[in-house]
Amino acid sequence: MAVSAYILIQTEVGKASSVAQAVHDLPGVVQADDVTGPYDVILRAEAESIDELGRMVVSQIQLVDGITRTLTCPVVHL
């Protein structure tokens, strides 16, 4: 079963739109949207395992220019 997560992203001022477009094009990202509030972009990602998800966040998403902080929220099925 694949692991899904919502990843909440804070960006530098004025970078939300470019960050949303850049992360949307990454493998494993299902959807990315600009939002208002304490976070600037929220994306939904899927991976084969929690380890793969973590590697995606650290080695791909956090390297996108303009991102200052991420918060990963894995989806659970209760």
BELQUICOR-V609033 format. One record per backbone hydrogen bond with DSSP energy under -0.5 kcal/mol. NH is the residue of the N-H (numbers start at 1). CO is the residue of the C=O. If there is no record, write none. Layout:
BEGIN
nh=NH co=CO
nh=NH co=CO
END
This chain:
BEGIN
nh=3 co=47
nh=5 co=45
nh=6 co=73
nh=7 co=43
nh=8 co=6
nh=8 co=71
nh=9 co=41
nh=10 co=69
nh=12 co=66
nh=15 co=12
nh=19 co=15
nh=20 co=16
nh=21 co=17
nh=22 co=18
nh=23 co=19
nh=24 co=20
nh=25 co=21
nh=26 co=23
nh=29 co=26
nh=30 co=28
nh=30 co=44
nh=31 co=44
nh=33 co=42
nh=35 co=40
nh=40 co=9
nh=41 co=9
nh=42 co=33
nh=43 co=7
nh=44 co=31
nh=45 co=5
nh=46 co=28
nh=47 co=3
nh=53 co=49
nh=54 co=50
nh=55 co=51
nh=56 co=52
nh=57 co=53
nh=58 co=54
nh=59 co=55
nh=60 co=56
nh=61 co=56
nh=62 co=57
nh=64 co=61
nh=67 co=64
nh=68 co=10
nh=69 co=10
nh=71 co=8
nh=73 co=6
nh=74 co=72
nh=75 co=4
nh=78 co=76
END
